Amino acid sequence: MRVLLVGRDFDFSGGDGISRYSAEMYKGLSRRVQLRIIATQKLPRTMRVFYPVSAKSEDIVHLMYPDVLKVSKGDASMLTMWHDMRVFTKYSEGSQQRYKPKLVERFNIASSIIKSWAVGNYHQSDALLYNSSQTLKELSAYMRKHGFYERGKSHAVIPLGVDPAFLRSRVWDGERKDFAYIGSIHLKHKNLTGMLRVFERIAARSDSRLHVFTSSIDAQMILKEHMKHFKGLSDSNVILHFRASDAVVARYLQTLAGYLHLSKYEGQGIPILEAIAAGTNALTLKGSTIPPETTRYAFRGTEAEIVEKAISLAQDSRSASKQAVKYARSFTWERTVKETMDVYRRLLGR
Protein backbone atom coordinates (compact mmCIF):
# COMPACT_ATOMS: atom_id res chain seq x y z
CA MET A 1 0.00 0.00 0.00
CA ARG A 2 1.45 3.36 -1.06
CA VAL A 3 0.48 6.33 1.11
CA LEU A 4 1.24 10.04 0.81
CA LEU A 5 1.03 12.11 3.99
CA VAL A 6 0.71 15.88 3.54
CA GLY A 7 1.19 18.10 6.58
CA ARG A 8 3.07 21.00 8.11
CA ASP A 9 5.84 18.92 9.71
CA PHE A 10 6.49 15.34 10.73
CA ASP A 11 9.02 15.77 13.54
CA PHE A 12 6.80 17.55 16.12
CA SER A 13 8.72 20.80 15.54
CA GLY A 14 5.43 22.70 15.50
CA GLY A 15 4.77 21.68 19.08
CA ASP A 16 0.97 21.59 18.74
CA GLY A 17 -1.75 19.00 18.35
CA ILE A 18 -1.65 18.82 14.55
CA SER A 19 2.15 18.60 14.60
CA ARG A 20 1.94 15.76 17.13
CA TYR A 21 -0.64 13.96 15.01
CA SER A 22 1.55 14.22 11.91
CA ALA A 23 4.64 12.95 13.75
CA GLU A 24 2.86 10.03 15.40
CA MET A 25 1.06 8.98 12.21
CA TYR A 26 4.36 9.04 10.35
CA LYS A 27 6.03 6.84 12.97
CA GLY A 28 3.13 4.39 13.12
CA LEU A 29 2.47 4.11 9.39
CA SER A 30 6.14 3.88 8.36
CA ARG A 31 6.18 0.34 9.75
CA ARG A 32 3.04 -0.70 7.87
CA VAL A 33 2.96 0.95 4.42
CA GLN A 34 5.15 2.41 1.70
CA LEU A 35 5.24 6.05 2.77
CA ARG A 36 5.98 9.39 1.17
CA ILE A 37 5.62 12.73 2.97
CA ILE A 38 5.31 16.35 1.91
CA ALA A 39 5.89 19.00 4.59
CA THR A 40 4.51 22.51 4.07
CA GLN A 41 6.20 24.03 7.12
CA LYS A 42 8.33 26.50 5.16
CA LEU A 43 5.56 27.54 2.78
CA PRO A 44 3.48 30.62 3.77
CA ARG A 45 -0.21 29.73 3.75
CA THR A 46 -1.03 32.34 1.13
CA MET A 47 1.65 30.93 -1.22
CA ARG A 48 0.62 27.27 -1.12
CA VAL A 49 -1.75 27.74 -4.06
CA PHE A 50 1.40 27.90 -6.23
CA TYR A 51 2.61 24.54 -4.91
CA PRO A 52 0.11 21.90 -6.02
CA VAL A 53 0.80 18.35 -4.87
CA SER A 54 0.47 15.35 -7.16
CA ALA A 55 -0.53 12.04 -5.57
CA LYS A 56 -1.05 10.14 -8.81
CA SER A 57 1.46 7.40 -7.90
CA GLU A 58 -0.14 6.67 -4.49
CA ASP A 59 -3.05 4.50 -3.41
CA ILE A 60 -3.92 6.85 -0.51
CA VAL A 61 -3.32 10.55 0.04
CA HIS A 62 -3.86 11.58 3.67
CA LEU A 63 -4.09 15.26 4.61
CA MET A 64 -3.09 15.94 8.21
CA TYR A 65 -5.52 18.90 8.35
CA PRO A 66 -8.03 20.33 5.84
CA ASP A 67 -6.38 23.57 4.68
CA VAL A 68 -3.03 22.04 3.69
CA LEU A 69 -2.81 22.99 -0.02
CA LYS A 70 -4.16 22.03 -3.42
CA VAL A 71 -3.91 18.33 -4.23
CA SER A 72 -4.12 16.50 -7.55
CA LYS A 73 -5.06 13.05 -6.31
CA GLY A 74 -5.49 11.19 -9.60
CA ASP A 75 -6.86 7.72 -8.88
CA ALA A 76 -5.76 7.77 -5.25
CA SER A 77 -8.29 7.70 -2.44
CA MET A 78 -8.08 10.84 -0.32
CA LEU A 79 -8.63 11.29 3.43
CA THR A 80 -8.64 14.48 5.46
CA MET A 81 -8.38 14.76 9.24
CA TRP A 82 -10.47 17.49 10.88
CA HIS A 83 -9.13 18.51 14.29
CA ASP A 84 -11.72 21.19 14.99
CA MET A 85 -14.06 23.64 13.30
CA ARG A 86 -12.32 26.92 14.07
CA VAL A 87 -11.77 27.64 10.38
CA PHE A 88 -15.57 27.97 9.99
CA THR A 89 -16.67 29.28 13.38
CA LYS A 90 -16.67 32.45 15.44
CA TYR A 91 -13.24 31.41 16.72
CA SER A 92 -11.70 31.67 13.26
CA GLU A 93 -11.09 35.41 13.11
CA GLY A 94 -9.75 35.90 16.61
CA SER A 95 -8.41 32.49 17.54
CA GLN A 96 -6.50 31.29 14.51
CA GLN A 97 -4.46 34.45 14.37
CA ARG A 98 -1.25 35.33 16.14
CA TYR A 99 -1.07 37.53 19.23
CA LYS A 100 0.01 40.28 16.82
CA PRO A 101 -1.71 39.41 13.50
CA LYS A 102 0.07 39.84 10.19
CA LEU A 103 -1.40 42.14 7.54
CA VAL A 104 -3.10 39.32 5.61
CA GLU A 105 -4.74 38.21 8.86
CA ARG A 106 -5.95 41.68 9.83
CA PHE A 107 -7.82 42.00 6.53
CA ASN A 108 -9.09 38.40 6.66
CA ILE A 109 -7.24 37.51 3.45
CA ALA A 110 -5.66 34.43 5.01
CA SER A 111 -8.98 33.38 6.52
CA SER A 112 -10.75 33.47 3.15
CA ILE A 113 -8.02 31.42 1.48
CA ILE A 114 -7.98 28.88 4.31
CA LYS A 115 -11.76 28.42 4.15
CA SER A 116 -11.73 27.89 0.38
CA TRP A 117 -8.97 25.28 0.64
CA ALA A 118 -10.79 23.49 3.45
CA VAL A 119 -14.04 23.28 1.47
CA GLY A 120 -12.18 22.17 -1.65
CA ASN A 121 -10.41 19.38 0.21
CA TYR A 122 -13.70 18.34 1.79
CA HIS A 123 -15.15 17.83 -1.70
CA GLN A 124 -12.08 15.91 -2.90
CA SER A 125 -11.99 13.59 0.10
CA ASP A 126 -13.37 10.08 -0.15
CA ALA A 127 -13.14 9.70 3.62
CA LEU A 128 -13.32 12.26 6.41
CA LEU A 129 -11.60 11.59 9.72
CA TYR A 130 -12.47 13.43 12.94
CA ASN A 131 -10.65 13.52 16.25
CA SER A 132 -13.95 13.68 18.16
CA SER A 133 -17.69 13.22 17.85
CA GLN A 134 -18.05 16.97 18.35
CA THR A 135 -15.96 17.80 15.27
CA LEU A 136 -17.99 15.32 13.19
CA LYS A 137 -21.26 16.89 14.38
CA GLU A 138 -20.11 20.46 13.79
CA LEU A 139 -18.64 19.85 10.33
CA SER A 140 -21.69 17.93 9.10
CA ALA A 141 -24.01 20.69 10.34
CA TYR A 142 -21.93 23.40 8.68
CA MET A 143 -21.72 21.59 5.34
CA ARG A 144 -25.48 20.95 5.32
CA LYS A 145 -26.28 24.56 6.19
CA HIS A 146 -24.17 25.90 3.32
CA GLY A 147 -25.14 23.28 0.76
CA PHE A 148 -21.74 21.59 0.68
CA TYR A 149 -22.74 18.30 2.29
CA GLU A 150 -22.06 15.24 0.13
CA ARG A 151 -23.65 11.88 0.74
CA GLY A 152 -21.62 8.74 0.24
CA LYS A 153 -18.42 9.87 1.90
CA SER A 154 -16.89 7.64 4.57
CA HIS A 155 -16.86 9.19 8.07
CA ALA A 156 -14.77 7.92 10.98
CA VAL A 157 -14.14 9.35 14.46
CA ILE A 158 -10.53 8.48 15.29
CA PRO A 159 -9.34 10.23 18.48
CA LEU A 160 -5.74 11.28 18.91
CA GLY A 161 -3.57 9.50 21.45
CA VAL A 162 -2.04 10.31 24.80
CA ASP A 163 1.74 10.40 24.64
CA PRO A 164 3.49 7.35 26.17
CA ALA A 165 5.22 9.60 28.71
CA PHE A 166 1.85 10.15 30.39
CA LEU A 167 0.77 6.53 30.02
CA ARG A 168 3.88 5.43 31.92
CA SER A 169 3.31 7.86 34.80
CA ARG A 170 2.63 6.23 38.14
CA VAL A 171 -0.23 7.64 40.15
CA TRP A 172 1.30 9.97 42.73
CA ASP A 173 0.44 9.17 46.35
CA GLY A 174 2.25 12.12 47.94
CA GLU A 175 1.22 15.71 48.66
CA ARG A 176 -0.51 17.58 45.84
CA LYS A 177 -0.35 21.36 45.93
CA ASP A 178 0.27 22.98 42.54
CA PHE A 179 -1.79 23.37 39.35
CA ALA A 180 -0.93 23.45 35.66
CA TYR A 181 -2.14 24.22 32.17
CA ILE A 182 -0.83 22.73 28.90
CA GLY A 183 -1.43 24.33 25.51
CA SER A 184 -1.36 27.53 23.47
CA ILE A 185 -1.83 30.84 25.24
CA HIS A 186 -1.89 33.16 22.20
CA LEU A 187 -5.27 31.85 20.99
CA LYS A 188 -8.20 33.77 22.44
CA HIS A 189 -10.47 30.78 22.90
CA LYS A 190 -7.89 29.20 25.22
CA ASN A 191 -9.12 31.79 27.74
CA LEU A 192 -5.81 32.69 29.42
CA THR A 193 -7.48 35.63 31.15
CA GLY A 194 -10.15 33.42 32.69
CA MET A 195 -7.58 30.87 33.86
CA LEU A 196 -5.46 33.55 35.54
CA ARG A 197 -8.54 35.05 37.18
CA VAL A 198 -9.47 31.67 38.63
CA PHE A 199 -5.95 30.93 39.77
CA GLU A 200 -5.61 34.32 41.49
CA ARG A 201 -8.54 33.35 43.69
CA ILE A 202 -6.95 29.95 44.37
CA ALA A 203 -3.59 31.55 45.21
CA ALA A 204 -5.30 33.96 47.65
CA ARG A 205 -6.31 30.96 49.78
CA SER A 206 -3.26 28.72 49.34
CA ASP A 207 0.45 28.69 48.57
CA SER A 208 -0.14 26.85 45.30
CA ARG A 209 1.65 27.69 42.07
CA LEU A 210 0.42 27.56 38.48
CA HIS A 211 2.72 25.93 35.90
CA VAL A 212 2.02 27.05 32.32
CA PHE A 213 3.39 24.69 29.67
CA THR A 214 3.17 26.22 26.20
CA SER A 215 4.86 26.38 22.82
CA SER A 216 3.25 29.69 21.86
CA ILE A 217 5.63 32.15 20.28
CA ASP A 218 6.22 35.22 22.49
CA ALA A 219 4.83 33.25 25.44
CA GLN A 220 6.76 35.23 28.05
CA MET A 221 5.50 38.55 26.72
CA ILE A 222 1.91 37.29 26.40
CA LEU A 223 1.86 35.94 29.95
CA LYS A 224 3.43 39.09 31.35
CA GLU A 225 0.88 41.31 29.61
CA HIS A 226 -2.04 39.30 31.01
CA MET A 227 -0.63 39.06 34.52
CA LYS A 228 -0.43 42.86 34.83
CA HIS A 229 -4.17 42.84 35.47
CA PHE A 230 -3.94 40.51 38.49
CA LYS A 231 -2.34 41.91 41.64
CA GLY A 232 -2.17 38.51 43.31
CA LEU A 233 -0.06 36.95 40.57
CA SER A 234 3.67 37.18 39.93
CA ASP A 235 6.61 35.18 38.63
CA SER A 236 6.77 33.47 42.01
CA ASN A 237 3.39 31.75 41.73
CA VAL A 238 2.91 31.57 37.93
CA ILE A 239 5.76 29.62 36.35
CA LEU A 240 6.26 29.54 32.57
CA HIS A 241 7.67 26.39 30.98
CA PHE A 242 8.38 27.12 27.31
CA ARG A 243 8.44 24.07 25.02
CA ALA A 244 9.16 21.61 27.80
CA SER A 245 9.55 17.98 26.77
CA ASP A 246 6.76 15.49 27.45
CA ALA A 247 8.97 13.78 30.01
CA VAL A 248 9.31 17.04 31.97
CA VAL A 249 5.58 17.80 31.69
CA ALA A 250 4.73 14.28 32.88
CA ARG A 251 6.90 14.65 35.98
CA TYR A 252 5.01 17.78 37.01
CA LEU A 253 1.61 16.61 35.87
CA GLN A 254 1.43 13.48 38.01
CA THR A 255 2.03 15.46 41.22
CA LEU A 256 -0.55 18.23 40.75
CA ALA A 257 -3.52 19.05 42.92
CA GLY A 258 -5.43 19.71 39.73
CA TYR A 259 -5.11 20.45 36.04
CA LEU A 260 -6.83 23.69 34.90
CA HIS A 261 -8.13 23.70 31.34
CA LEU A 262 -10.56 26.62 31.04
CA SER A 263 -10.57 26.81 27.25
CA LYS A 264 -13.91 27.81 25.73
CA TYR A 265 -13.50 25.53 22.72
CA GLU A 266 -11.52 22.40 21.83
CA GLY A 267 -11.65 20.00 18.93
CA GLN A 268 -10.56 17.23 21.29
CA GLY A 269 -8.57 18.71 24.20
CA ILE A 270 -5.97 15.96 24.54
CA PRO A 271 -4.12 17.64 27.51
CA ILE A 272 -7.23 16.96 29.62
CA LEU A 273 -6.84 13.24 28.93
CA GLU A 274 -3.07 13.46 29.49
CA ALA A 275 -3.64 14.89 32.96
CA ILE A 276 -6.15 12.22 33.91
CA ALA A 277 -3.92 9.49 32.44
CA ALA A 278 -1.16 10.72 34.76
CA GLY A 279 -3.55 10.43 37.73
CA THR A 280 -4.43 14.11 38.13
CA ASN A 281 -7.96 15.52 38.33
CA ALA A 282 -8.85 17.86 35.46
CA LEU A 283 -11.07 20.91 35.88
CA THR A 284 -12.93 22.42 32.92
CA LEU A 285 -15.32 25.30 32.39
CA LYS A 286 -19.08 24.69 32.34
CA GLY A 287 -20.53 25.90 29.07
CA SER A 288 -17.33 25.36 27.12
CA THR A 289 -17.48 23.38 23.89
CA ILE A 290 -15.26 20.36 24.52
CA PRO A 291 -16.06 16.82 23.32
CA PRO A 292 -17.96 14.73 25.89
CA GLU A 293 -15.58 11.81 25.42
CA THR A 294 -12.74 14.05 26.61
CA THR A 295 -14.51 15.56 29.62
CA ARG A 296 -16.21 12.33 30.70
CA TYR A 297 -14.13 12.16 33.90
CA ALA A 298 -13.25 15.86 34.23
CA PHE A 299 -14.88 18.26 36.70
CA ARG A 300 -17.01 20.88 34.93
CA GLY A 301 -18.08 24.02 36.74
CA THR A 302 -18.36 27.79 36.80
CA GLU A 303 -15.28 29.79 37.70
CA ALA A 304 -16.46 30.01 41.32
CA GLU A 305 -17.12 26.26 41.46
CA ILE A 306 -13.72 25.51 39.97
CA VAL A 307 -12.04 27.64 42.66
CA GLU A 308 -13.79 25.70 45.43
CA LYS A 309 -13.05 22.36 43.81
CA ALA A 310 -9.39 23.29 43.33
CA ILE A 311 -9.01 24.32 46.99
CA SER A 312 -10.54 21.05 48.17
CA LEU A 313 -8.20 19.04 45.93
CA ALA A 314 -5.17 20.92 47.25
CA GLN A 315 -6.23 20.22 50.81
CA ASP A 316 -6.69 16.44 50.59
CA SER A 317 -4.36 15.44 47.69
CA ARG A 318 -6.90 13.27 45.88
CA SER A 319 -5.79 11.60 42.67
CA ALA A 320 -8.08 10.83 39.75
CA SER A 321 -10.09 7.63 40.17
CA LYS A 322 -8.76 4.33 38.85
CA GLN A 323 -11.68 4.18 36.43
CA ALA A 324 -10.85 7.64 35.08
CA VAL A 325 -7.14 6.81 34.67
CA LYS A 326 -7.93 3.56 32.86
CA TYR A 327 -10.30 5.36 30.51
CA ALA A 328 -7.80 8.13 29.67
CA ARG A 329 -5.06 5.58 29.02
CA SER A 330 -7.21 3.87 26.39
CA PHE A 331 -6.46 6.82 24.07
CA THR A 332 -3.20 5.59 22.52
CA TRP A 333 -1.39 6.37 19.28
CA GLU A 334 -1.35 2.65 18.50
CA ARG A 335 -5.16 2.81 18.52
CA THR A 336 -5.13 5.90 16.29
CA VAL A 337 -2.86 4.29 13.70
CA LYS A 338 -4.76 0.98 13.74
CA GLU A 339 -8.15 2.62 13.22
CA THR A 340 -6.69 4.77 10.42
CA MET A 341 -5.31 1.67 8.70
CA ASP A 342 -8.79 0.14 8.92
CA VAL A 343 -10.16 3.12 6.96
CA TYR A 344 -7.40 2.75 4.34
CA ARG A 345 -8.30 -0.91 3.81
CA ARG A 346 -12.01 -0.18 3.54
CA LEU A 347 -11.37 2.46 0.87
CA LEU A 348 -9.15 0.11 -1.12
CA GLY A 349 -11.43 -2.89 -0.60
CA ARG A 350 -8.75 -4.90 1.16
N, C-alpha and C positions, 0 to 999 in steps of 0.2 A: 504494500500500500504506500503510495507516494503522497506526502502531505506538505503543503506550504503554509507556514505560519507567518502572518503579517501583524506586526505590532511595533510599539515604540522602542522597546529594548527587551533583551532576553537574559540579562545578567543582574536584574534587580537594581540597576543603577538609578532608576527613577524613584525608588523608595516609597512607592504607593501601592494601592491594591491592584491596579491594572498591571503595573510592573511586576509585582509578585506573581500574579496569575500567569503572565507571559513566561517568566523564568521557570516556574514550576511545571507548566505544561511542556515547555521545551525539554526539561530534564526527564519528565515521565514518558513523553512520546518518543524521545530519541532512542529508547530501548525497545520500542515496539514497531516503529514504522520507518520508512525512508523519508528523511526530513530535510526540508529546505526552509530557511528563514529570511525574511526581509525586515530590517529595522528602520523605522522612520525617525529615530530620535534626533538626527541632525537636520531634518527637513522642517522648516517653518510650516505651520498648518496651512497658511494661505498660499504656499508654493507647491503643495503636494499634487495639485491638479495637473502640474506639468511633469509628474513622475508616475505615469500609469504602470501598474504591475500586471504582468502576464502570468497566468497560472495554467497555461494550455498543456503543459507537460505533466501536471499533477492530477491525482484522482480526487483530492480534497484540498480546498483552500479554506483556511480557518482564520478569520479576523479576530484579533484579541479584543477589539472594541469597535463600535459601529462607524465612527468617523475617521477611519484610518486613512484611506485614499481611494482613488479610482482603481478598480480591478477588472481586468479582462479575463474571465474565468474559463472561457472555452467550453469544453465538455466536462470540466471538473464540477463536483458538487461543492457548494459554498455554505459555510456556517459563519454566523456572527454571534459573539458573546455580548450581551447587554448587561452592564454592571449596575446601571441605574437609569433614571429618566431625566436627569438634570438638563440634558441638551434640549428637552422639549417643555420644561416646566418653569415655574416662577423662579426656580433657583438658578436657571441658566445665566441670566444677565449678571447677577451679583455674585454667584457662587463659583462659576467656572473661571472667573477672571482672577488675575493676580491681585495682591494687596494694592499695588500701584499699576492699574491697567495700562497696556500699550495702546497706541493710537487706534489700531484696528479693532481693539476691544471696546474702547470708549464709544465708537460710532457703530458698534454691533456688526461690523463687517465680518469678523471672525465667526460670530455666532450664526450669521446667515449661511456662511459657507459650510460650517460644521453640520447644521441642520440638513442642508441639501445632500451632503455626503451620507449622513446617517439614513435618510429616507431612501436614497439610491441603493445603498447596501442592503437595506431591508428588502427591497424589491428583488435584488439579485440573489438573496440567500434562499437556499433550499431548506435550511434548518436554522432555527433561532434558538440560541442557548441563553438562559437567564440564571443569574446567581441567586435568585430568590423568587418566591411566589409573588411577592409584591411587584417586582420589576416586570414579570410576565403580565400581571393584571393591569398595571399602568400602561405598558406599551400597547397591549391589545386595545385598551379603551381609547388611547390616543389615535391609533391607526384607524379605528372604526369611525371615530368622530370626524376625522379629516378625509375620510374616503380612501385611505391607503391600504386598508386591511385586505389581505389576500388569503383566501381559503386554500387548504391543501399543503401549506407549509408544515414542516415538522417542528414541534415545540418541545423543549426539554428544560426543566429546572435542574441545574447542576450547581450546587453551592460550592464556593471556594473552601479551601482547607485551612485548618489551624497549623501553624508552623510546628515542626517536630520539637523545637526548643520548649514550647509550651506543653506539648503532650508528654514530655519527659519530666516535667516539673513535679516534685513531690508536694503533697498538700502540707503546707506549713502548720505546725502545731504550737508555734511560739506566739509572742506578743505581736499584735497587729495595730499599727498606729497611723501610718501614712496613707495617702491616696494618690491616684495617678490618672492620667489621660494619655491615650495613644492615638495619633492621627494628625491630619493637617490642622493648622490654626489660621491659615490665610483665607480659608473659604468661609463665607459668612454663615452658611447653614450649620457649620460645626459649632456655632454658638459659644465662642470663647468668652464673650462678655458674660453670658449667663453662668458659665462654669466658674468663672472667677468670683462672681457675685455669691454663688452658693458656697464656694470654698471659704470666702471671707467670713461668712457666718459660722462655718465649721471651725475655722482657726480661732475665732473669738472665744470659743468654748473648749478649746483643746490646744495641745502643742503639736498637732499634726502638721505635716508638710504635704504639698502637692507636687508631684513629679510629672512634668510635661514632656512626653516623648514625641518628637515631631521631625519630619524631614522638610518642612516648609522653608522655602528660601526666605531670608531676612527674618527668621524666627525670633531672634533676640530683640530686634527692633519692634516687631509686632507685639510681642509679649510685654515689652517695656511700655509701649504706648497704651496698651489696655490697662496695665496695672496702675497707671497714674491716677485712675479714677477710683481706686480702692485703697483707702488709708490703712487698712489692716493687712495689706499684702506687701511683701518685699522679697528681695533675693534670698532672704533667710528662710522663708516658708514656701516659696514657689521656685522650684528648681527646674531649669531647662536642661534637657538631654537632647542634643541635636544629632540626629542620625545614629543613634545608639544601635548596636547589633541586637539581634533577637536574643542572643544568650544573655546580654546585659539586661534587656527588658524583662526577660523571664525571671531573673534573679530578684529583681525588685517586685515584679508583679505577684509572685507567690506569697509575699510577706505583707501585702497591703491590708488595711482595714476595709477598703472598698475601692472599686474602680468607677470613676465618674465619666460617663459618656452622655453628655447633655445635648448632643447634636439634634437638630430639628428634622433632619432627613438623612437616610442611609439607604443605599441599594441593598447592602447586606449587613454591614457593621461587624466585620470579622473581629476587631479588637475586643468586642463584648464577649464573644465566644472564647477568645484567647485568655481573657481574664478568668472566666469561669473554668476553663480547662486547667488553668494553673491553680485552681482552688479558691479564687477570690470572688466575693460577691460583687456583681455589677449593678450599678444604679443608673437608670435612664429616665428621661423626661416624659411624663404623661402628656399625650397629645402629639408627640413626635411621630413621624412616619418612618418606622423601622420595621423590617419584616418580623412577623410573629414567630417564625422559627428561630430567629436570633434572640429575641427577648423572652422566650418561653420561660427561662429560669432567672431572668433579671428582675430587679425591683423597679417598678414604674411609679412615679409620683410627681407631684408638684415640686417646685423648688423648696418650699417650706417642709414638705414631707421628706424630701431627699436629705435635707439638713438633719432632721431628727433621726432618720434611719442611719445616716453616716455616723452620727454621734454614738448611737447605740452599738454599732459595729465596732467602733474604736474602743468602746468601754469593755466589751466582752470577748473580743478577738474571735468571732465566729467565722469559720471557713464556709465556702459554698457546700451544699449538700452533696453526698456521694452520687445521688441520682443526677444532679445538675452537672457535675464534673464528667460523669460517664457520657451524658448526652453531648456535651460540648466536644469531648474527645472523639466523637463519631464523625466529626467534620475533618476529614483527612485529605491530603493531596492525592494519595493513592486512590481514594474514592472518586475524586474529581476526574482524574485521568481515566479510570476504568469506565465511568459513566459516559465520558466523552468518546472513548473508543467504541462503546456500544452504539452511539449515534452514528459514527462513521460507518460501522458495519451495516446498520439499517439502511443508510443512504445508498450504499454500494451493493446491497442485496447479498451480503456475505454472512 
